[in-house]
Structures are given as C-alpha cells and as structure tokens.
Amino acid sequence: MKTNKELLLKGVKFLGYTIAMMFTAPLIIYQAFKNQEHPLYIPVLAVGLVLAIGAVAMGFRGIKTIVDAFFGKK
C-alpha cells in the first residue's frame, strides 16, 4: 500500500484551512454578539456562522482526503 503524497498534501491543506476557520469563526461570532445594536449585526453573524459550518465541513473533507491518501479510493 503506497501513500498518494499529492492527495495527502491536499488533505493537509484542507486541515490547515479548517484550523484557520476554527479560530476565525468564533471571533467573528463574538464580535457580532458584542455589537448587537450595530446595523451590520445580522450580516456579520451570518458570516461567522457560515465560517463555523465551513470549518466543520472542511474538517470532514480533509480527514476523508487523508484517509483516501493512505488507503486508496474504492
């Protein structure tokens, strides 16, 4: 069983983006709740929630890509 190094690198990149979004999303959501009276409260909160959902999705995709790199696609 050979490891597909290009696919492994792609999975590691996905996990890097996931980590970035895991730190960014809570900061944006916190800032939105801190400024609830501001007119841009809803758009900022929406961006934070999209980033949070994206972090979870990218995490699953990154782990799946890494597993595919190690064990191959069926």
N, C-alpha and C positions, 0 to 999 in steps of 0.2 A: 504494500500500500504506500504509494508515493503521495506526498503532500503537494497540492497545487499552490505554489508560492504566490502566484498572481492573485488567485482567489482569496488566499489568506490575507494578503496585503489589503485587498478591497474590504474584507471583513474588519480588519483592524482600523481602517479609516472610518468605517461606519461607527465603530465603537468610540472613536475619537470625537466624531460629531455628536454622538449621544452624550458623552461626558460634558461637552460644551453646552449642549442644550439642557442637561440636567442642572447645571449651575445657573444658566441664564433665565430659564422659565420661572423658578421661584422668586428670583429678584424682580422680574417684571410684574409678576402677580402681586408681590408685596408692595411695590410702588403703586400699583393700581389701587389696592385697598387702602393705602395710606392717603391717597388723594381722591377720595370718593366724590368730593364736590366739584372737581375739575370737569370741564366739558368733554375731555378725551378719556374719561374713566372707562367707558364701555369698550372702545377700540383697543386701549392698552391691555385691558383684562382679556379681551379676545385673543390678542397676540400672545399673551402669556399662556393661555390655555392651549392654543394651537401648538406652541413650542413644547409644552408638557406632554401633550398627546404624541407629538412628533418624536420626542425623546424615547418614549416607551416603544413606539413602532420601530424606530431606528435601532433600538437595543435588540429587539427580537430579530430584526433583519440582519444585524451584524453578527449575532451569535449563530444564526442559521447559516450564514455565509461561511463563517469559520468552521462550523461542523461539516459543511459540504466540502470545504477545502481539505479537511483531514480524512474524511471517509468517502468522499466522492458522491456524485449525484446518482440517484437510482433511476 
